[in-house]
C-alpha cells in the first residue's frame, strides 16, 4: 500500500502522518509512506486544503486529522 501525506510539514501534517503510521501498524498493513510537501505536486492531486491523505492514488481525507478508528477504516476500504 502506498500512503502519501500531502502538506507543508505543519503540526497538523505531522499529526496526520503519525496517526496514519500507527493505524497501518495496528492493522498489520505492509505500507510505504511518502510525505509530499511540494505545493505544485499537492495541487496536482486537486487538493486545496492540507493536510490530505492519499492511499494508492485515491484521496481519502482532506483538511482534517481522522481519529484512529476513522483512519483504520480509511486504510481498509
PDB file with SEQRES, HELIX, SHEET and CRYST1 records, atoms N, CA, C and O in Angstrom:
SEQRES   1 A   77  UNK UNK UNK UNK UNK UNK UNK UNK UNK UNK UNK UNK UNK          
SEQRES   2 A   77  UNK UNK UNK UNK UNK UNK UNK UNK UNK UNK UNK UNK UNK          
SEQRES   3 A   77  UNK UNK UNK UNK UNK UNK UNK UNK UNK UNK UNK UNK UNK          
SEQRES   4 A   77  UNK UNK UNK UNK UNK UNK UNK UNK UNK UNK UNK UNK UNK          
SEQRES   5 A   77  UNK UNK UNK UNK UNK UNK UNK UNK UNK UNK UNK UNK UNK          
SEQRES   6 A   77  UNK UNK UNK UNK UNK UNK UNK UNK UNK UNK UNK UNK              
HELIX    1 AA1 UNK A   11  UNK A   27  1                                  17    
HELIX    2 AA2 UNK A   39  UNK A   44  1                                   6    
HELIX    3 AA3 UNK A   68  UNK A   76  1                                   9    
SHEET    1 AA1 4 UNK A  32  UNK A  36  0                                        
SHEET    2 AA1 4 UNK A   2  UNK A   6  1                                        
SHEET    3 AA1 4 UNK A  52  UNK A  55 -1                                        
SHEET    4 AA1 4 UNK A  58  UNK A  62 -1                                        
CRYST1    1.000    1.000    1.000  90.00  90.00  90.00 P 1           1          
ATOM      1  N   UNK A   1       0.851  -1.170   0.000  1.00  0.00           N  
ATOM      2  CA  UNK A   1       0.000   0.000   0.000  1.00  0.00           C  
ATOM      3  C   UNK A   1       0.899   1.235   0.000  1.00  0.00           C  
ATOM      4  O   UNK A   1       1.844   1.328   0.783  1.00  0.00           O  
ATOM      5  N   UNK A   2       0.594   2.172  -0.881  1.00  0.00           N  
ATOM      6  CA  UNK A   2       1.347   3.429  -0.912  1.00  0.00           C  
ATOM      7  C   UNK A   2       0.491   4.517  -0.269  1.00  0.00           C  
ATOM      8  O   UNK A   2      -0.618   4.810  -0.716  1.00  0.00           O  
ATOM      9  N   UNK A   3       1.038   5.102   0.788  1.00  0.00           N  
ATOM     10  CA  UNK A   3       0.347   6.155   1.525  1.00  0.00           C  
ATOM     11  C   UNK A   3       1.112   7.453   1.322  1.00  0.00           C  
ATOM     12  O   UNK A   3       2.328   7.503   1.504  1.00  0.00           O  
ATOM     13  N   UNK A   4       0.391   8.504   0.943  1.00  0.00           N  
ATOM     14  CA  UNK A   4       1.011   9.810   0.780  1.00  0.00           C  
ATOM     15  C   UNK A   4       0.336  10.804   1.713  1.00  0.00           C  
ATOM     16  O   UNK A   4      -0.890  10.875   1.796  1.00  0.00           O  
ATOM     17  N   UNK A   5       1.163  11.565   2.408  1.00  0.00           N  
ATOM     18  CA  UNK A   5       0.684  12.640   3.268  1.00  0.00           C  
ATOM     19  C   UNK A   5       0.979  13.939   2.520  1.00  0.00           C  
ATOM     20  O   UNK A   5       2.138  14.269   2.272  1.00  0.00           O  
ATOM     21  N   UNK A   6      -0.063  14.666   2.168  1.00  0.00           N  
ATOM     22  CA  UNK A   6       0.111  15.920   1.442  1.00  0.00           C  
ATOM     23  C   UNK A   6       0.049  17.068   2.428  1.00  0.00           C  
ATOM     24  O   UNK A   6      -0.943  17.234   3.138  1.00  0.00           O  
ATOM     25  N   UNK A   7       1.112  17.862   2.470  1.00  0.00           N  
ATOM     26  CA  UNK A   7       1.139  19.006   3.382  1.00  0.00           C  
ATOM     27  C   UNK A   7       2.517  19.619   3.453  1.00  0.00           C  
ATOM     28  O   UNK A   7       3.496  19.041   2.983  1.00  0.00           O  
ATOM     29  N   UNK A   8       2.583  20.783   4.040  1.00  0.00           N  
ATOM     30  CA  UNK A   8       3.831  21.551   4.067  1.00  0.00           C  
ATOM     31  C   UNK A   8       4.754  21.196   5.222  1.00  0.00           C  
ATOM     32  O   UNK A   8       5.841  21.763   5.339  1.00  0.00           O  
ATOM     33  N   UNK A   9       4.344  20.274   6.068  1.00  0.00           N  
ATOM     34  CA  UNK A   9       5.161  19.907   7.220  1.00  0.00           C  
ATOM     35  C   UNK A   9       4.723  20.597   8.496  1.00  0.00           C  
ATOM     36  O   UNK A   9       5.467  20.626   9.477  1.00  0.00           O  
ATOM     37  N   UNK A  10       3.524  21.151   8.490  1.00  0.00           N  
ATOM     38  CA  UNK A  10       2.972  21.831   9.668  1.00  0.00           C  
ATOM     39  C   UNK A  10       2.638  20.800  10.749  1.00  0.00           C  
ATOM     40  O   UNK A  10       2.647  19.600  10.475  1.00  0.00           O  
ATOM     41  N   UNK A  11       2.347  21.246  11.963  1.00  0.00           N  
ATOM     42  CA  UNK A  11       1.999  20.291  13.038  1.00  0.00           C  
ATOM     43  C   UNK A  11       0.834  19.357  12.685  1.00  0.00           C  
ATOM     44  O   UNK A  11       0.854  18.186  13.063  1.00  0.00           O  
ATOM     45  N   UNK A  12      -0.176  19.856  11.969  1.00  0.00           N  
ATOM     46  CA  UNK A  12      -1.308  19.006  11.586  1.00  0.00           C  
ATOM     47  C   UNK A  12      -0.861  17.926  10.601  1.00  0.00           C  
ATOM     48  O   UNK A  12      -1.334  16.790  10.659  1.00  0.00           O  
ATOM     49  N   UNK A  13       0.053  18.288   9.696  1.00  0.00           N  
ATOM     50  CA  UNK A  13       0.565  17.317   8.728  1.00  0.00           C  
ATOM     51  C   UNK A  13       1.341  16.218   9.446  1.00  0.00           C  
ATOM     52  O   UNK A  13       1.212  15.040   9.115  1.00  0.00           O  
ATOM     53  N   UNK A  14       2.140  16.607  10.421  1.00  0.00           N  
ATOM     54  CA  UNK A  14       2.914  15.637  11.195  1.00  0.00           C  
ATOM     55  C   UNK A  14       1.988  14.738  12.015  1.00  0.00           C  
ATOM     56  O   UNK A  14       2.246  13.542  12.154  1.00  0.00           O  
ATOM     57  N   UNK A  15       0.920  15.305  12.555  1.00  0.00           N  
ATOM     58  CA  UNK A  15      -0.049  14.522  13.325  1.00  0.00           C  
ATOM     59  C   UNK A  15      -0.764  13.515  12.418  1.00  0.00           C  
ATOM     60  O   UNK A  15      -0.998  12.374  12.816  1.00  0.00           O  
ATOM     61  N   UNK A  16      -1.108  13.943  11.195  1.00  0.00           N  
ATOM     62  CA  UNK A  16      -1.751  13.027  10.251  1.00  0.00           C  
ATOM     63  C   UNK A  16      -0.813  11.875   9.909  1.00  0.00           C  
ATOM     64  O   UNK A  16      -1.242  10.723   9.841  1.00  0.00           O  
ATOM     65  N   UNK A  17       0.453  12.178   9.696  1.00  0.00           N  
ATOM     66  CA  UNK A  17       1.434  11.138   9.378  1.00  0.00           C  
ATOM     67  C   UNK A  17       1.549  10.135  10.527  1.00  0.00           C  
ATOM     68  O   UNK A  17       1.578   8.926  10.298  1.00  0.00           O  
ATOM     69  N   UNK A  18       1.613  10.636  11.756  1.00  0.00           N  
ATOM     70  CA  UNK A  18       1.738   9.764  12.924  1.00  0.00           C  
ATOM     71  C   UNK A  18       0.497   8.890  13.096  1.00  0.00           C  
ATOM     72  O   UNK A  18       0.613   7.691  13.350  1.00  0.00           O  
ATOM     73  N   UNK A  19      -0.679   9.478  12.961  1.00  0.00           N  
ATOM     74  CA  UNK A  19      -1.932   8.727  13.093  1.00  0.00           C  
ATOM     75  C   UNK A  19      -2.022   7.651  12.020  1.00  0.00           C  
ATOM     76  O   UNK A  19      -2.446   6.527  12.289  1.00  0.00           O  
ATOM     77  N   UNK A  20      -1.621   8.003  10.805  1.00  0.00           N  
ATOM     78  CA  UNK A  20      -1.662   7.058   9.687  1.00  0.00           C  
ATOM     79  C   UNK A  20      -0.716   5.888   9.929  1.00  0.00           C  
ATOM     80  O   UNK A  20      -1.094   4.730   9.757  1.00  0.00           O  
ATOM     81  N   UNK A  21       0.520   6.197  10.329  1.00  0.00           N  
ATOM     82  CA  UNK A  21       1.504   5.138  10.579  1.00  0.00           C  
ATOM     83  C   UNK A  21       1.058   4.217  11.708  1.00  0.00           C  
ATOM     84  O   UNK A  21       1.194   2.998  11.601  1.00  0.00           O  
ATOM     85  N   UNK A  22       0.527   4.784  12.788  1.00  0.00           N  
ATOM     86  CA  UNK A  22       0.055   3.971  13.916  1.00  0.00           C  
ATOM     87  C   UNK A  22      -1.080   3.045  13.492  1.00  0.00           C  
ATOM     88  O   UNK A  22      -1.104   1.874  13.870  1.00  0.00           O  
ATOM     89  N   UNK A  23      -2.025   3.572  12.703  1.00  0.00           N  
ATOM     90  CA  UNK A  23      -3.158   2.759  12.253  1.00  0.00           C  
ATOM     91  C   UNK A  23      -2.683   1.638  11.333  1.00  0.00           C  
ATOM     92  O   UNK A  23      -3.142   0.502  11.452  1.00  0.00           O  
ATOM     93  N   UNK A  24      -1.772   1.948  10.423  1.00  0.00           N  
ATOM     94  CA  UNK A  24      -1.267   0.937   9.495  1.00  0.00           C  
ATOM     95  C   UNK A  24      -0.531  -0.169  10.253  1.00  0.00           C  
ATOM     96  O   UNK A  24      -0.671  -1.349   9.932  1.00  0.00           O  
ATOM     97  N   UNK A  25       0.251   0.222  11.260  1.00  0.00           N  
ATOM     98  CA  UNK A  25       0.974  -0.771  12.066  1.00  0.00           C  
ATOM     99  C   UNK A  25      -0.007  -1.631  12.861  1.00  0.00           C  
ATOM    100  O   UNK A  25       0.154  -2.848  12.943  1.00  0.00           O  
ATOM    101  N   UNK A  26      -1.026  -0.993  13.446  1.00  0.00           N  
ATOM    102  CA  UNK A  26      -2.031  -1.738  14.215  1.00  0.00           C  
ATOM    103  C   UNK A  26      -2.753  -2.764  13.338  1.00  0.00           C  
ATOM    104  O   UNK A  26      -3.084  -3.859  13.793  1.00  0.00           O  
ATOM    105  N   UNK A  27      -2.993  -2.398  12.079  1.00  0.00           N  
ATOM    106  CA  UNK A  27      -3.700  -3.290  11.157  1.00  0.00           C  
ATOM    107  C   UNK A  27      -2.773  -4.334  10.527  1.00  0.00           C  
ATOM    108  O   UNK A  27      -3.237  -5.276   9.885  1.00  0.00           O  
ATOM    109  N   UNK A  28      -1.469  -4.161  10.714  1.00  0.00           N  
ATOM    110  CA  UNK A  28      -0.512  -5.099  10.132  1.00  0.00           C  
ATOM    111  C   UNK A  28      -0.382  -4.947   8.625  1.00  0.00           C  
ATOM    112  O   UNK A  28      -0.063  -5.907   7.924  1.00  0.00           O  
ATOM    113  N   UNK A  29      -0.628  -3.751   8.131  1.00  0.00           N  
ATOM    114  CA  UNK A  29      -0.571  -3.474   6.694  1.00  0.00           C  
ATOM    115  C   UNK A  29       0.878  -3.268   6.265  1.00  0.00           C  
ATOM    116  O   UNK A  29       1.655  -2.608   6.955  1.00  0.00           O  
ATOM    117  N   UNK A  30       1.229  -3.841   5.115  1.00  0.00           N  
ATOM    118  CA  UNK A  30       2.532  -3.588   4.504  1.00  0.00           C  
ATOM    119  C   UNK A  30       2.374  -2.279   3.725  1.00  0.00           C  
ATOM    120  O   UNK A  30       1.609  -2.217   2.763  1.00  0.00           O  
ATOM    121  N   UNK A  31       3.089  -1.248   4.136  1.00  0.00           N  
ATOM    122  CA  UNK A  31       2.888   0.064   3.527  1.00  0.00           C  
ATOM    123  C   UNK A  31       4.199   0.796   3.308  1.00  0.00           C  
ATOM    124  O   UNK A  31       5.232   0.485   3.900  1.00  0.00           O  
ATOM    125  N   UNK A  32       4.105   1.781   2.430  1.00  0.00           N  
ATOM    126  CA  UNK A  32       5.208   2.712   2.160  1.00  0.00           C  
ATOM    127  C   UNK A  32       4.591   4.099   2.339  1.00  0.00           C  
ATOM    128  O   UNK A  32       3.526   4.382   1.790  1.00  0.00           O  
ATOM    129  N   UNK A  33       5.257   4.959   3.102  1.00  0.00           N  
ATOM    130  CA  UNK A  33       4.710   6.297   3.342  1.00  0.00           C  
ATOM    131  C   UNK A  33       5.609   7.345   2.694  1.00  0.00           C  
ATOM    132  O   UNK A  33       6.835   7.286   2.781  1.00  0.00           O  
ATOM    133  N   UNK A  34       4.961   8.299   2.048  1.00  0.00           N  
ATOM    134  CA  UNK A  34       5.678   9.392   1.389  1.00  0.00           C  
ATOM    135  C   UNK A  34       5.049  10.709   1.840  1.00  0.00           C  
ATOM    136  O   UNK A  34       3.828  10.864   1.844  1.00  0.00           O  
ATOM    137  N   UNK A  35       5.904  11.645   2.217  1.00  0.00           N  
ATOM    138  CA  UNK A  35       5.420  12.969   2.591  1.00  0.00           C  
ATOM    139  C   UNK A  35       5.639  13.905   1.406  1.00  0.00           C  
ATOM    140  O   UNK A  35       6.771  14.145   0.987  1.00  0.00           O  
ATOM    141  N   UNK A  36       4.536  14.430   0.874  1.00  0.00           N  
ATOM    142  CA  UNK A  36       4.580  15.318  -0.290  1.00  0.00           C  
ATOM    143  C   UNK A  36       4.434  16.752   0.205  1.00  0.00           C  
ATOM    144  O   UNK A  36       3.373  17.142   0.694  1.00  0.00           O  
ATOM    145  N   UNK A  37       5.507  17.539   0.076  1.00  0.00           N  
ATOM    146  CA  UNK A  37       5.496  18.907   0.589  1.00  0.00           C  
ATOM    147  C   UNK A  37       5.498  19.960  -0.527  1.00  0.00           C  
ATOM    148  O   UNK A  37       5.275  21.142  -0.266  1.00  0.00           O  
ATOM    149  N   UNK A  38       5.747  19.534  -1.751  1.00  0.00           N  
ATOM    150  CA  UNK A  38       5.788  20.470  -2.879  1.00  0.00           C  
ATOM    151  C   UNK A  38       4.367  20.899  -3.251  1.00  0.00           C  
ATOM    152  O   UNK A  38       3.525  20.069  -3.591  1.00  0.00           O  
ATOM    153  N   UNK A  39       4.117  22.203  -3.180  1.00  0.00           N  
ATOM    154  CA  UNK A  39       2.756  22.713  -3.416  1.00  0.00           C  
ATOM    155  C   UNK A  39       2.246  22.387  -4.818  1.00  0.00           C  
ATOM    156  O   UNK A  39       1.051  22.148  -4.993  1.00  0.00           O  
ATOM    157  N   UNK A  40       3.122  22.372  -5.813  1.00  0.00           N  
ATOM    158  CA  UNK A  40       2.696  22.029  -7.171  1.00  0.00           C  
ATOM    159  C   UNK A  40       2.219  20.576  -7.237  1.00  0.00           C  
ATOM    160  O   UNK A  40       1.220  20.273  -7.890  1.00  0.00           O  
ATOM    161  N   UNK A  41       2.934  19.689  -6.560  1.00  0.00           N  
ATOM    162  CA  UNK A  41       2.523  18.281  -6.533  1.00  0.00           C  
ATOM    163  C   UNK A  41       1.212  18.118  -5.777  1.00  0.00           C  
ATOM    164  O   UNK A  41       0.335  17.360  -6.192  1.00  0.00           O  
ATOM    165  N   UNK A  42       1.085  18.838  -4.656  1.00  0.00           N  
ATOM    166  CA  UNK A  42      -0.154  18.768  -3.871  1.00  0.00           C  
ATOM    167  C   UNK A  42      -1.326  19.243  -4.728  1.00  0.00           C  
ATOM    168  O   UNK A  42      -2.382  18.612  -4.751  1.00  0.00           O  
ATOM    169  N   UNK A  43      -1.132  20.362  -5.433  1.00  0.00           N  
ATOM    170  CA  UNK A  43      -2.190  20.903  -6.305  1.00  0.00           C  
ATOM    171  C   UNK A  43      -2.523  19.932  -7.436  1.00  0.00           C  
ATOM    172  O   UNK A  43      -3.665  19.891  -7.894  1.00  0.00           O  
ATOM    173  N   UNK A  44      -1.545  19.152  -7.891  1.00  0.00           N  
ATOM    174  CA  UNK A  44      -1.799  18.202  -8.986  1.00  0.00           C  
ATOM    175  C   UNK A  44      -2.795  17.114  -8.578  1.00  0.00           C  
ATOM    176  O   UNK A  44      -3.397  16.469  -9.437  1.00  0.00           O  
ATOM    177  N   UNK A  45      -2.966  16.912  -7.276  1.00  0.00           N  
ATOM    178  CA  UNK A  45      -3.973  15.963  -6.780  1.00  0.00           C  
ATOM    179  C   UNK A  45      -5.358  16.612  -6.746  1.00  0.00           C  
ATOM    180  O   UNK A  45      -6.360  15.932  -6.528  1.00  0.00           O  
ATOM    181  N   UNK A  46      -5.411  17.932  -6.963  1.00  0.00           N  
ATOM    182  CA  UNK A  46      -6.681  18.650  -6.875  1.00  0.00           C  
ATOM    183  C   UNK A  46      -7.009  19.041  -5.444  1.00  0.00           C  
ATOM    184  O   UNK A  46      -8.146  19.401  -5.137  1.00  0.00           O  
ATOM    185  N   UNK A  47      -6.014  18.970  -4.571  1.00  0.00           N  
ATOM    186  CA  UNK A  47      -6.201  19.278  -3.154  1.00  0.00           C  
ATOM    187  C   UNK A  47      -5.871  20.744  -2.909  1.00  0.00           C  
ATOM    188  O   UNK A  47      -4.796  21.215  -3.279  1.00  0.00           O  
ATOM    189  N   UNK A  48      -6.795  21.462  -2.287  1.00  0.00           N  
ATOM    190  CA  UNK A  48      -6.573  22.874  -1.987  1.00  0.00           C  
ATOM    191  C   UNK A  48      -6.421  23.127  -0.489  1.00  0.00           C  
ATOM    192  O   UNK A  48      -6.141  24.250  -0.071  1.00  0.00           O  
ATOM    193  N   UNK A  49      -6.604  22.086   0.311  1.00  0.00           N  
ATOM    194  CA  UNK A  49      -6.514  22.213   1.758  1.00  0.00           C  
ATOM    195  C   UNK A  49      -5.673  21.068   2.303  1.00  0.00           C  
ATOM    196  O   UNK A  49      -5.837  19.917   1.898  1.00  0.00           O  
ATOM    197  N   UNK A  50      -4.776  21.391   3.222  1.00  0.00           N  
ATOM    198  CA  UNK A  50      -3.950  20.341   3.816  1.00  0.00           C  
ATOM    199  C   UNK A  50      -4.215  20.275   5.316  1.00  0.00           C  
ATOM    200  O   UNK A  50      -4.733  21.236   5.884  1.00  0.00           O  
ATOM    201  N   UNK A  51      -3.882  19.196   5.954  1.00  0.00           N  
ATOM    202  CA  UNK A  51      -3.236  18.018   5.396  1.00  0.00           C  
ATOM    203  C   UNK A  51      -4.228  17.148   4.627  1.00  0.00           C  
ATOM    204  O   UNK A  51      -5.439  17.224   4.836  1.00  0.00           O  
ATOM    205  N   UNK A  52      -3.692  16.330   3.743  1.00  0.00           N  
ATOM    206  CA  UNK A  52      -4.529  15.404   2.983  1.00  0.00           C  
ATOM    207  C   UNK A  52      -3.867  14.030   2.984  1.00  0.00           C  
ATOM    208  O   UNK A  52      -2.645  13.907   3.062  1.00  0.00           O  
ATOM    209  N   UNK A  53      -4.699  13.015   2.895  1.00  0.00           N  
ATOM    210  CA  UNK A  53      -4.246  11.631   2.888  1.00  0.00           C  
ATOM    211  C   UNK A  53      -4.612  10.999   1.554  1.00  0.00           C  
ATOM    212  O   UNK A  53      -5.764  11.052   1.125  1.00  0.00           O  
ATOM    213  N   UNK A  54      -3.621  10.400   0.901  1.00  0.00           N  
ATOM    214  CA  UNK A  54      -3.836   9.698  -0.358  1.00  0.00           C  
ATOM    215  C   UNK A  54      -3.365   8.260  -0.163  1.00  0.00           C  
ATOM    216  O   UNK A  54      -2.243   8.017   0.281  1.00  0.00           O  
ATOM    217  N   UNK A  55      -4.235   7.312  -0.500  1.00  0.00           N  
ATOM    218  CA  UNK A  55      -3.898   5.894  -0.370  1.00  0.00           C  
ATOM    219  C   UNK A  55      -4.024   5.253  -1.750  1.00  0.00           C  
ATOM    220  O   UNK A  55      -5.092   5.256  -2.362  1.00  0.00           O  
ATOM    221  N   UNK A  56      -2.913   4.709  -2.218  1.00  0.00           N  
ATOM    222  CA  UNK A  56      -2.873   4.070  -3.544  1.00  0.00           C  
ATOM    223  C   UNK A  56      -3.472   4.967  -4.625  1.00  0.00           C  
ATOM    224  O   UNK A  56      -4.219   4.507  -5.488  1.00  0.00           O  
ATOM    225  N   UNK A  57      -3.131   6.252  -4.563  1.00  0.00           N  
ATOM    226  CA  UNK A  57      -3.558   7.209  -5.591  1.00  0.00           C  
ATOM    227  C   UNK A  57      -4.945   7.796  -5.402  1.00  0.00           C  
ATOM    228  O   UNK A  57      -5.372   8.632  -6.198  1.00  0.00           O  
ATOM    229  N   UNK A  58      -5.660   7.374  -4.356  1.00  0.00           N  
ATOM    230  CA  UNK A  58      -7.023   7.877  -4.110  1.00  0.00           C  
ATOM    231  C   UNK A  58      -7.027   8.781  -2.885  1.00  0.00           C  
ATOM    232  O   UNK A  58      -6.498   8.418  -1.834  1.00  0.00           O  
ATOM    233  N   UNK A  59      -7.627   9.961  -3.026  1.00  0.00           N  
ATOM    234  CA  UNK A  59      -7.733  10.898  -1.909  1.00  0.00           C  
ATOM    235  C   UNK A  59      -8.736  10.338  -0.907  1.00  0.00           C  
ATOM    236  O   UNK A  59      -9.879  10.047  -1.258  1.00  0.00           O  
ATOM    237  N   UNK A  60      -8.298  10.189   0.347  1.00  0.00           N  
ATOM    238  CA  UNK A  60      -9.158   9.618   1.390  1.00  0.00           C  
ATOM    239  C   UNK A  60      -9.601  10.643   2.424  1.00  0.00           C  
ATOM    240  O   UNK A  60     -10.653  10.485   3.044  1.00  0.00           O  
ATOM    241  N   UNK A  61      -8.799  11.703   2.616  1.00  0.00           N  
ATOM    242  CA  UNK A  61      -9.119  12.698   3.643  1.00  0.00           C  
ATOM    243  C   UNK A  61      -8.449  14.015   3.277  1.00  0.00           C  
ATOM    244  O   UNK A  61      -7.310  14.037   2.813  1.00  0.00           O  
ATOM    245  N   UNK A  62      -9.175  15.122   3.493  1.00  0.00           N  
ATOM    246  CA  UNK A  62      -8.643  16.459   3.202  1.00  0.00           C  
ATOM    247  C   UNK A  62      -8.993  17.413   4.332  1.00  0.00           C  
ATOM    248  O   UNK A  62     -10.142  17.492   4.767  1.00  0.00           O  
ATOM    249  N   UNK A  63      -7.968  18.144   4.805  1.00  0.00           N  
ATOM    250  CA  UNK A  63      -8.196  19.229   5.747  1.00  0.00           C  
ATOM    251  C   UNK A  63      -8.504  18.837   7.185  1.00  0.00           C  
ATOM    252  O   UNK A  63      -8.946  19.673   7.973  1.00  0.00           O  
ATOM    253  N   UNK A  64      -8.274  17.568   7.538  1.00  0.00           N  
ATOM    254  CA  UNK A  64      -8.553  17.158   8.914  1.00  0.00           C  
ATOM    255  C   UNK A  64      -7.657  15.986   9.281  1.00  0.00           C  
ATOM    256  O   UNK A  64      -6.991  15.393   8.432  1.00  0.00           O  
ATOM    257  N   UNK A  65      -7.660  15.672  10.560  1.00  0.00           N  
ATOM    258  CA  UNK A  65      -6.925  14.517  11.063  1.00  0.00           C  
ATOM    259  C   UNK A  65      -7.959  13.524  11.577  1.00  0.00           C  
ATOM    260  O   UNK A  65      -8.553  13.736  12.634  1.00  0.00           O  
ATOM    261  N   UNK A  66      -8.176  12.442  10.834  1.00  0.00           N  
ATOM    262  CA  UNK A  66      -9.159  11.454  11.280  1.00  0.00           C  
ATOM    263  C   UNK A  66      -8.725  10.807  12.601  1.00  0.00           C  
ATOM    264  O   UNK A  66      -7.535  10.721  12.902  1.00  0.00           O  
ATOM    265  N   UNK A  67      -9.697  10.360  13.369  1.00  0.00           N  
ATOM    266  CA  UNK A  67      -9.390   9.636  14.604  1.00  0.00           C  
ATOM    267  C   UNK A  67      -8.727   8.311  14.234  1.00  0.00           C  
ATOM    268  O   UNK A  67      -8.710   7.920  13.067  1.00  0.00           O  
ATOM    269  N   UNK A  68      -8.190   7.638  15.221  1.00  0.00           N  
ATOM    270  CA  UNK A  68      -7.534   6.351  14.987  1.00  0.00           C  
ATOM    271  C   UNK A  68      -8.496   5.358  14.336  1.00  0.00           C  
ATOM    272  O   UNK A  68      -8.123   4.669  13.386  1.00  0.00           O  
ATOM    273  N   UNK A  69      -9.714   5.279  14.833  1.00  0.00           N  
ATOM    274  CA  UNK A  69     -10.706   4.355  14.272  1.00  0.00           C  
ATOM    275  C   UNK A  69     -11.080   4.745  12.841  1.00  0.00           C  
ATOM    276  O   UNK A  69     -11.193   3.887  11.966  1.00  0.00           O  
ATOM    277  N   UNK A  70     -11.274   6.056  12.610  1.00  0.00           N  
ATOM    278  CA  UNK A  70     -11.592   6.526  11.258  1.00  0.00           C  
ATOM    279  C   UNK A  70     -10.444   6.202  10.300  1.00  0.00           C  
ATOM    280  O   UNK A  70     -10.668   5.812   9.154  1.00  0.00           O  
ATOM    281  N   UNK A  71      -9.220   6.368  10.787  1.00  0.00           N  
ATOM    282  CA  UNK A  71      -8.057   6.101   9.950  1.00  0.00           C  
ATOM    283  C   UNK A  71      -7.998   4.634   9.559  1.00  0.00           C  
ATOM    284  O   UNK A  71      -7.722   4.307   8.404  1.00  0.00           O  
ATOM    285  N   UNK A  72      -8.254   3.752  10.510  1.00  0.00           N  
ATOM    286  CA  UNK A  72      -8.238   2.320  10.209  1.00  0.00           C  
ATOM    287  C   UNK A  72      -9.284   1.985   9.157  1.00  0.00           C  
ATOM    288  O   UNK A  72      -9.044   1.151   8.284  1.00  0.00           O  
ATOM    289  N   UNK A  73     -10.439   2.628   9.236  1.00  0.00           N  
ATOM    290  CA  UNK A  73     -11.486   2.413   8.257  1.00  0.00           C  
ATOM    291  C   UNK A  73     -11.046   2.914   6.882  1.00  0.00           C  
ATOM    292  O   UNK A  73     -11.281   2.249   5.872  1.00  0.00           O  
ATOM    293  N   UNK A  74     -10.403   4.097   6.843  1.00  0.00           N  
ATOM    294  CA  UNK A  74      -9.936   4.647   5.561  1.00  0.00           C  
ATOM    295  C   UNK A  74      -8.883   3.741   4.925  1.00  0.00           C  
ATOM    296  O   UNK A  74      -8.844   3.603   3.703  1.00  0.00           O  
ATOM    297  N   UNK A  75      -8.045   3.134   5.731  1.00  0.00           N  
ATOM    298  CA  UNK A  75      -6.976   2.288   5.201  1.00  0.00           C  
ATOM    299  C   UNK A  75      -7.472   0.912   4.749  1.00  0.00           C  
ATOM    300  O   UNK A  75      -6.802   0.247   3.958  1.00  0.00           O  
ATOM    301  N   UNK A  76      -8.625   0.482   5.235  1.00  0.00           N  
ATOM    302  CA  UNK A  76      -9.114  -0.855   4.876  1.00  0.00           C  
ATOM    303  C   UNK A  76     -10.197  -0.827   3.792  1.00  0.00           C  
ATOM    304  O   UNK A  76     -10.597  -1.884   3.304  1.00  0.00           O  
ATOM    305  N   UNK A  77     -10.675   0.350   3.409  1.00  0.00           N  
ATOM    306  CA  UNK A  77     -11.699   0.434   2.354  1.00  0.00           C  
ATOM    307  C   UNK A  77     -11.068   0.532   1.000  1.00  0.00           C  
ATOM    308  O   UNK A  77     -11.773   0.611  -0.006  1.00  0.00           O  
TER     309      UNK A  77                                                      
END                                                                             
